[in-house]
């Protein structure tokens, strides 16, 4: 009986830590890359055609993206990293291939 209780307690603790870790990773990702934002806040729209492999944006800019697969999503680029794969930030179904993002002006905007 004591062993079952300890096993249940260990599993509960592990699940609790896993959910905290997942939330922390999402928050850390927002700080590093930027964040998905409401489309009404967009400064411009970029169409991602089948041949689009990279996009250049400005730090602090909010961009509506129209993917070739018909998906739409909006990103505010206010993170620390100046280059990353857009797939690392957007929902899995939103983009079915890598698109490199290059963010201009990030370090100067952060005071570094």
Backbone torsions as a table, in degrees:
resi	resn	phi	psi	omega
1	UNK	NA	-44.2	-180.0
2	UNK	-63.3	-38.9	179.6
3	UNK	-65.2	-41.6	179.0
4	UNK	-63.4	-41.2	179.0
5	UNK	-62.9	-45.0	179.8
6	UNK	-65.1	-38.5	177.7
7	UNK	-64.0	-43.5	178.8
8	UNK	-64.4	-40.8	178.9
9	UNK	-64.5	-42.2	178.8
10	UNK	-63.2	-43.6	179.2
11	UNK	-64.1	-44.1	178.9
12	UNK	-60.9	-42.7	179.3
13	UNK	-64.4	-42.2	179.8
14	UNK	-63.8	-42.5	178.7
15	UNK	-65.3	-39.1	177.8
16	UNK	-63.0	-44.5	178.1
17	UNK	-64.8	-38.0	179.3
18	UNK	-62.9	-41.1	-179.5
19	UNK	-69.7	-36.6	176.7
20	UNK	-65.7	-42.1	179.9
21	UNK	-63.1	-41.6	178.9
22	UNK	-62.4	-43.9	177.6
23	UNK	-63.7	-39.4	178.9
24	UNK	-65.9	-39.2	178.1
25	UNK	-64.6	-41.1	178.8
26	UNK	-63.3	-42.7	178.7
27	UNK	-65.1	-40.8	179.1
28	UNK	-64.9	-39.8	178.3
29	UNK	-60.5	-42.2	178.6
30	UNK	-60.3	-40.7	-179.6
31	UNK	-68.1	-36.4	-176.5
32	UNK	-80.1	-41.2	-170.3
33	UNK	-107.5	-39.2	-170.2
34	UNK	132.7	-158.4	-177.5
35	UNK	-153.9	151.6	172.3
36	UNK	-66.2	137.8	-173.0
37	UNK	-132.6	165.4	174.9
38	UNK	-66.1	140.0	-177.0
39	UNK	-63.5	-25.9	-179.5
40	UNK	-66.0	-18.5	-179.3
41	UNK	-87.7	-0.6	-172.9
42	UNK	-67.5	140.6	174.7
43	UNK	-86.9	-28.5	179.8
44	UNK	-160.9	172.7	179.4
45	UNK	-122.8	137.7	177.9
46	UNK	-123.4	127.5	174.8
47	UNK	-90.3	126.2	178.4
48	UNK	-97.8	98.4	179.5
49	UNK	-79.6	175.0	178.6
50	UNK	-58.8	-24.4	-178.5
51	UNK	-97.1	-0.7	-178.9
52	UNK	-72.6	121.3	178.9
53	UNK	-116.8	-14.7	179.0
54	UNK	-151.9	155.1	179.9
55	UNK	-137.7	137.3	176.6
56	UNK	-107.0	126.1	-179.9
57	UNK	-130.2	167.4	175.4
58	UNK	-101.1	146.7	176.9
59	UNK	-60.8	134.4	-179.7
60	UNK	88.9	-11.0	-179.3
61	UNK	-76.4	145.8	174.5
62	UNK	-113.6	126.1	-172.3
63	UNK	-124.7	130.2	168.3
64	UNK	-81.3	132.5	175.5
65	UNK	-115.0	135.8	173.4
66	UNK	-114.1	106.5	-177.1
67	UNK	-79.6	155.3	-179.5
68	UNK	-61.2	-25.5	179.6
69	UNK	-83.8	7.5	177.8
70	UNK	91.8	-7.8	179.5
71	UNK	-72.9	147.1	176.8
72	UNK	-125.1	138.6	175.8
73	UNK	-155.5	158.8	-176.5
74	UNK	-128.2	136.6	-177.9
75	UNK	-130.1	135.7	171.2
76	UNK	-100.9	120.3	-176.2
77	UNK	-94.1	85.7	179.3
78	UNK	-131.5	25.8	179.1
79	UNK	-88.0	-174.4	-177.1
80	UNK	-87.1	-37.3	-175.1
81	UNK	-72.7	141.4	-178.3
82	UNK	-99.4	-6.0	176.9
83	UNK	-152.8	134.8	178.3
84	UNK	-167.6	168.9	177.0
85	UNK	-83.5	125.6	-179.1
86	UNK	-57.6	-28.7	177.9
87	UNK	-61.7	-23.3	179.7
88	UNK	-71.4	-13.5	-174.5
89	UNK	-113.7	-34.3	-172.8
90	UNK	-92.3	162.2	177.3
91	UNK	-56.4	146.9	-173.6
92	UNK	-52.5	-42.0	-176.8
93	UNK	-78.3	-10.4	-174.0
94	UNK	-73.7	-28.5	-175.0
95	UNK	-144.8	120.3	-173.7
96	UNK	-98.9	16.0	177.3
97	UNK	-159.6	160.1	-179.3
98	UNK	-67.6	138.3	171.3
99	UNK	-136.4	117.0	179.7
100	UNK	-78.4	134.9	177.5
101	UNK	-110.6	132.9	175.2
102	UNK	-118.4	121.9	-174.8
103	UNK	-105.5	118.7	178.7
104	UNK	-85.7	139.9	169.4
105	UNK	82.5	6.0	-176.1
106	UNK	-62.2	-49.0	-176.0
107	UNK	-67.2	-38.6	179.4
108	UNK	-68.0	-32.4	179.6
109	UNK	-72.1	-26.6	-178.6
110	UNK	-90.6	1.0	177.7
111	UNK	83.3	11.9	179.9
112	UNK	-93.5	NA	NA
